[in-house]
Amino acid sequence: MFGAASRREFDLVLFWSLDRFSREGVYETLQHLQRLTAYGIGYRSFTEQYLDSCGLFKDAVISILATIAKQERVRLSERTIAGLQRARAKGRVGGRPPVICDRTRVAELRRSGMSLGQIAAEMGLAKTTVARMVSA
């Protein structure tokens, strides 16, 4: 739809209701509506008369949606932080699991002229792990 909108193949997007237009959340939906507006495409909700880019309250509706989107992002961030704290309290350690290997041997192999891929194969490690060890 956005490809056709950028080519101005239509003038208006008519949707039954905003939740039928997008279910991605308020912030993403607001971005979609703003993108349509930037392309010069209008939008209108069939069942929600206040959602009408051609109407009198266009700017007010966009402002309200932007405020709701901001609050949604704040709540999402708060829930994420709370979930991480809850996991830590239960003893969960996040992040990449530690790699146990002989770093001295990796350094020796690198000094001897072996490539990262060769060292990785020799030591049974991922090439990116070897690259991290060599650069540290």
Secondary structure, DSSP 8 states (H G I E B T S, - for coil): -HHHHHTT--SEEEES-HHHH--S-HHHHHHHHHHHHHTT-EEEESS-TT-BTTSTTHHHHHHHHHHHHHHHHHHHHHHHHHHHHHHHHTT---SS------HHHHHHHHHTT--HHHHHHHHT--HHHHHHHHH-
